[in-house]
Amino acid sequence: MPVRLPDIIKQSVRDPTSGDYFHLLDSADVDFRVQGIQTDSSLIPVDTRNNKYVIQDASNLNAGFGGITGVSNNDIVVYDGTAYIIFLDADGKQQGTIIFNEVDSKFYGFDGSSWNELGSGAGGGVTGATGATGATGATGATGATGNDGADGATGATGGTGATGAQGPAGNDGADGNTGATGATGATGATGAQGDQGPAGNDGADGATGATGATGNDGADGATGATGATGATGNDGAAGNTGYGITNPRLLTVGDEERLLLDQLLPDGSTGSSYDLGNVKGSDGAAASQGNTGATGATGATGATGESIQSVGISFGRLIVTKNTGETLDAGFVIGATGATGPTGESYVTVSGPTFTISAINALNFVQGTNVIIGVTNSGSGNTGTITISVEKIIAGNYT
């Protein structure tokens, strides 16, 4: 069984040659106090040097005890400043050991197999009248504290004697058993206010009161940050192809310029034609000439505008190409073939030169100009040209 030497070994002035030179213990020198009795893992030890605890369930220790080598039920462990170690090994310990538990202020005795609370001691006599206080004598050695007797009835309070000189403090003896509580004495003067105790438990919630009147609206809070943009929704289903217009053109009728449009059907074919009327306004009255203004500053050169780069016919449709590379389809410009005219008169004796049709560029047809459309042939070479004069261009279909 492990043995722990007491912290204090009494040595008196003795003959070192005698067998009683070492006087091991006085009861006043043994600390019988423990700071708790462990029964389960809910007891959390306080790591203060020399704090002691009785272990009653060694298999269910709080983690604060750490790993204690060899500990078993009913052992007393002590904190040595670094870790908890066995202070008293209960294995084989005989009955009779007494401890004082500071948690419940009770004494416990070991009966050889368990620690049990000790009962109250016997009573004493009736308390007599308080005598005059004598001079304080020298403090003698403190003997072992006997069991407290039962408190007698409180006697009449005697006159207070003169206070003697205070002697030196003696050693504290072991606490005896607490005696029965005596009768309550007269109420003494009110002492100084003690420190505030810990807060009590909260009381049960009271019944809910009636709802108060609605308060005024508070000021509007600052506008929150703009939320993140939501995900782009899916594209909707494509709508049905609608009707449109195509082949806009002007038709000169006398002094009018009439705007003609064709209907574009959903299947891409051309429907009815519509005459939107004259779009040429009448000339306004001639304004009088104003004074010549000062010449303004030359403006910055503007961006290059779009222009027609080329015009061609493809499968009867007028195709316009811009200088930007964009191609526009202006619609059909060649109408259906007309009915065959009557056969003209025949002149069998008529002869003349043959001619060849030249390639015709539609851009060459400019009003007021002459356009060569072919050459005559005679023999092995060309003998002349065939020229037409462009007097007026009228929008429409040509064959």
MARMI-603879 format. One record per residue (C-alpha): residue in three letters; x, y, z. Coordinates in steps of 0.25 Angstrom, whole numbers, padded with zeros to 4 digits, always signed. Example, Ala and Ser with C-alpha at 12.3 -4.5 7.8 and 13.67 -1.06 7.14 Angstrom:
Ala+0049-0018+0031 Ser+0055-0004+0029 
REM end
This chain:
Met+0000+0000+0000 Pro+0006+0014-0004 Val+0010+0022+0008 Arg+0010+0038+0008 Leu+0018+0044+0019 Pro+0011+0055+0027 Asp+0015+0069+0023 Ile+0019+0072+0037 Ile+0027+0064+0047 Lys+0028+0068+0061 Gln+0041+0069+0067 Ser+0043+0072+0082 Val+0056+0074+0090 Arg+0059+0060+0093 Asp+0071+0051+0095 Pro+0075+0047+0081 Thr+0080+0034+0087 Ser+0067+0030+0092 Gly+0056+0022+0084 Asp+0046+0033+0085 Tyr+0054+0044+0078 Phe+0045+0045+0066 His+0031+0049+0071 Leu+0023+0047+0058 Leu+0009+0054+0059 Asp+0001+0063+0068 Ser-0014+0062+0064 Ala-0014+0078+0063 Asp-0004+0076+0051 Val-0012+0067+0042 Asp-0021+0074+0032 Phe-0034+0065+0032 Arg-0042+0074+0023 Val-0046+0070+0009 Gln-0052+0079-0002 Gly-0063+0070-0007 Ile-0067+0055-0008 Gln-0068+0050-0022 Thr-0080+0041-0026 Asp-0081+0043-0041 Ser-0074+0052-0052 Ser-0082+0064-0048 Leu-0072+0068-0038 Ile-0061+0077-0044 Pro-0049+0078-0036 Val-0042+0092-0032 Asp-0027+0091-0036 Thr-0022+0097-0023 Arg-0010+0091-0016 Asn-0013+0082-0005 Asn-0028+0081-0009 Lys-0033+0067-0005 Tyr-0045+0059-0010 Val-0051+0046-0006 Ile-0053+0037-0018 Gln-0066+0028-0017 Asp-0067+0024-0032 Ala-0054+0023-0038 Ser-0059+0018-0052 Asn-0067+0031-0054 Leu-0057+0043-0051 Asn-0058+0057-0057 Ala-0048+0059-0067 Gly-0042+0070-0058 Phe-0036+0059-0049 Gly-0027+0055-0061 Gly-0022+0040-0060 Ile-0019+0036-0046 Thr-0010+0024-0045 Gly-0016+0013-0036 Val-0028+0020-0031 Ser-0040+0012-0026 Asn-0053+0014-0018 Asn-0052+0021-0004 Asp-0037+0026-0007 Ile-0034+0041-0004 Val-0027+0048-0015 Val-0019+0061-0013 Tyr-0014+0072-0023 Asp+0001+0073-0022 Gly+0002+0086-0030 Thr+0004+0078-0043 Ala-0006+0066-0043 Tyr-0015+0058-0034 Ile-0009+0047-0027 Ile-0013+0037-0016 Phe-0013+0043-0002 Leu-0020+0031+0005 Asp-0021+0017-0001 Ala-0034+0011+0005 Asp-0029-0003+0001 Gly-0027-0010+0015 Lys-0029+0003+0022 Gln-0035+0000+0036 Gln-0047+0007+0041 Gly-0046+0019+0049 Thr-0041+0030+0040 Ile-0049+0043+0041 Ile-0050+0054+0031 Phe-0057+0068+0030 Asn-0065+0071+0017 Glu-0064+0086+0015 Val-0076+0085+0005 Asp-0087+0081+0015 Ser-0079+0084+0028 Lys-0080+0070+0033 Phe-0071+0059+0038 Tyr-0070+0046+0032 Gly-0063+0033+0037 Phe-0057+0021+0030 Asp-0063+0008+0035 Gly-0053-0001+0026 Ser-0062-0001+0014 Ser-0069+0012+0012 Trp-0069+0027+0017 Asn-0082+0030+0026 Glu-0087+0043+0032 Leu-0084+0043+0047 Gly-0096+0047+0057 Ser-0097+0058+0067 Gly-0089+0057+0081 Ala-0095+0057+0095 Gly-0100+0070+0102 Gly-0094+0078+0113 Gly-0099+0085+0125 Val-0107+0098+0126 Thr-0099+0111+0123 Gly-0097+0119+0135 Ala-0096+0134+0136 Thr-0085+0140+0129 Gly-0074+0144+0139 Ala-0064+0155+0138 Thr-0054+0154+0128 Gly-0041+0150+0134 Ala-0027+0154+0129 Thr-0023+0145+0118 Gly-0013+0135+0122 Ala-0002+0129+0113 Thr-0007+0120+0102 Gly-0005+0106+0105 Ala-0003+0095+0095 Thr-0016+0092+0088 Gly-0022+0078+0092 Ala-0031+0070+0083 Thr-0044+0076+0081 Gly-0055+0068+0088 Asn-0069+0065+0083 Asp-0078+0077+0084 Gly-0089+0075+0095 Ala-0104+0080+0093 Asp-0106+0095+0095 Gly-0112+0098+0108 Ala-0123+0109+0110 Thr-0117+0123+0108 Gly-0115+0129+0122 Ala-0116+0143+0125 Thr-0106+0152+0119 Gly-0096+0156+0130 Gly-0089+0169+0131 Thr-0077+0170+0121 Gly-0064+0169+0128 Ala-0052+0177+0125 Thr-0045+0172+0113 Gly-0032+0165+0116 Ala-0019+0166+0108 Gln-0019+0157+0096 Gly-0010+0145+0097 Pro-0003+0138+0086 Ala-0012+0130+0077 Gly-0011+0115+0079 Asn-0012+0104+0069 Asp-0025+0101+0063 Gly-0030+0087+0068 Ala-0039+0078+0060 Asp-0053+0082+0058 Gly-0062+0074+0067 Asn-0076+0069+0064 Thr-0087+0080+0063 Gly-0096+0080+0075 Ala-0111+0082+0075 Thr-0115+0097+0072 Gly-0119+0104+0085 Ala-0130+0113+0088 Thr-0130+0126+0080 Gly-0124+0138+0088 Ala-0129+0152+0088 Thr-0126+0159+0075 Gly-0113+0167+0075 Ala-0110+0180+0068 Thr-0110+0180+0053 Gly-0097+0177+0048 Ala-0090+0183+0035 Gln-0097+0179+0022 Gly-0090+0167+0017 Asp-0086+0164+0002 Gln-0098+0162-0007 Gly-0101+0147-0009 Pro-0102+0141-0022 Ala-0115+0144-0031 Gly-0127+0135-0028 Asn-0134+0127-0039 Asp-0143+0135-0048 Gly-0158+0134-0044 Ala-0168+0129-0053 Asp-0173+0138-0064 Gly-0185+0146-0061 Ala-0197+0147-0069 Thr-0196+0154-0082 Gly-0201+0168-0081 Ala-0211+0175-0090 Thr-0205+0180-0103 Gly-0201+0194-0103 Ala-0205+0205-0113 Thr-0198+0204-0126 Gly-0186+0214-0126 Asn-0183+0224-0137 Asp-0175+0218-0149 Gly-0161+0220-0148 Ala-0152+0227-0158 Asp-0150+0220-0171 Gly-0136+0212-0170 Ala-0126+0214-0180 Thr-0128+0208-0193 Gly-0121+0194-0194 Ala-0110+0191-0204 Thr-0116+0186-0218 Gly-0117+0171-0218 Ala-0109+0163-0228 Thr-0115+0162-0242 Gly-0124+0150-0244 Ala-0121+0139-0254 Thr-0125+0142-0269 Gly-0138+0135-0272 Asn-0140+0126-0283 Asp-0144+0131-0297 Gly-0158+0131-0300 Ala-0164+0123-0311 Ala-0163+0129-0325 Gly-0175+0137-0330 Asn-0183+0134-0342 Thr-0177+0141-0355 Gly-0186+0153-0358 Tyr-0189+0161-0370 Gly-0180+0172-0376 Ile-0178+0181-0387 Thr-0168+0180-0399 Asn-0164+0187-0412 Pro-0166+0201-0408 Arg-0166+0210-0421 Leu-0171+0223-0427 Leu-0180+0224-0439 Thr-0180+0238-0446 Val-0194+0241-0451 Gly-0195+0255-0456 Asp-0190+0265-0446 Glu-0191+0254-0435 Glu-0181+0245-0429 Arg-0190+0233-0423 Leu-0184+0223-0413 Leu-0187+0208-0417 Leu-0185+0197-0407 Asp-0186+0182-0408 Gln-0191+0173-0397 Leu-0181+0162-0392 Leu-0189+0150-0387 Pro-0184+0141-0376 Asp-0179+0130-0386 Gly-0170+0140-0392 Ser-0178+0142-0405 Thr-0183+0156-0410 Gly-0198+0159-0408 Ser-0206+0171-0412 Ser-0201+0184-0416 Tyr-0205+0197-0410 Asp-0205+0211-0415 Leu-0203+0221-0403 Gly-0205+0233-0411 Asn-0197+0245-0415 Val-0185+0248-0406 Lys-0180+0260-0413 Gly-0184+0273-0406 Ser-0187+0286-0413 Asp-0176+0296-0415 Gly-0176+0307-0404 Ala-0176+0321-0406 Ala-0163+0327-0410 Ala-0156+0333-0397 Ser-0149+0347-0398 Gln-0134+0346-0397 Gly-0129+0349-0384 Asn-0116+0356-0381 Thr-0104+0348-0383 Gly-0099+0343-0369 Ala-0084+0343-0365 Thr-0077+0331-0369 Gly-0077+0321-0358 Ala-0065+0313-0353 Thr-0062+0300-0361 Gly-0069+0288-0354 Ala-0061+0276-0351 Thr-0062+0265-0362 Gly-0074+0256-0360 Ala-0073+0241-0360 Thr-0073+0235-0374 Gly-0088+0233-0378 Glu-0093+0220-0385 Ser-0094+0220-0400 Ile-0098+0211-0411 Gln-0086+0203-0416 Ser-0093+0195-0427 Val-0107+0191-0432 Gly-0110+0178-0439 Ile-0121+0169-0443 Ser-0122+0154-0438 Phe-0133+0145-0442 Gly-0142+0157-0445 Arg-0139+0164-0432 Leu-0132+0177-0430 Ile-0119+0175-0421 Val-0113+0188-0415 Thr-0099+0187-0409 Lys-0095+0198-0399 Asn-0080+0203-0397 Thr-0081+0196-0383 Gly-0083+0182-0389 Glu-0098+0181-0385 Thr-0106+0175-0396 Leu-0121+0180-0398 Asp-0132+0173-0406 Ala-0141+0183-0412 Gly-0150+0173-0418 Phe-0155+0168-0432 Val-0152+0178-0443 Ile-0155+0169-0455 Gly-0170+0166-0457 Ala-0177+0154-0463 Thr-0175+0153-0478 Gly-0186+0160-0486 Ala-0195+0153-0496 Thr-0188+0152-0510 Gly-0192+0163-0519 Pro-0197+0162-0533 Thr-0187+0158-0544 Gly-0182+0170-0552 Glu-0182+0172-0567 Ser-0171+0165-0574 Tyr-0161+0171-0584 Val-0154+0160-0591 Thr-0146+0170-0599 Val-0141+0178-0587 Ser-0127+0176-0583 Gly-0117+0183-0574 Pro-0106+0181-0564 Thr-0107+0172-0552 Phe-0104+0177-0538 Thr-0100+0171-0525 Ile-0106+0175-0511 Ser-0096+0180-0502 Ala-0096+0177-0487 Ile-0105+0187-0480 Asn-0102+0193-0466 Ala-0114+0198-0459 Leu-0106+0209-0453 Asn-0103+0215-0466 Phe-0118+0219-0468 Val-0117+0233-0463 Gln-0128+0242-0467 Gly-0124+0252-0478 Thr-0112+0243-0483 Asn-0110+0234-0495 Val-0107+0220-0493 Ile-0100+0210-0503 Ile-0108+0197-0504 Gly-0101+0190-0515 Val-0093+0191-0528 Thr-0096+0188-0543 Asn-0088+0178-0551 Ser-0084+0178-0565 Gly-0073+0169-0571 Ser-0062+0166-0561 Gly-0064+0179-0552 Asn-0073+0188-0545 Thr-0078+0199-0553 Gly-0087+0207-0543 Thr-0093+0208-0530 Ile-0108+0207-0525 Thr-0111+0218-0515 Ile-0123+0221-0507 Ser-0126+0234-0500 Val-0131+0233-0486 Glu-0142+0244-0485 Lys-0149+0239-0472 Ile-0148+0228-0462 Ile-0162+0223-0457 Ala-0162+0212-0445 Gly-0168+0199-0449 Asn-0166+0186-0456 Tyr-0158+0185-0468 Thr-0156+0173-0478 
REM end
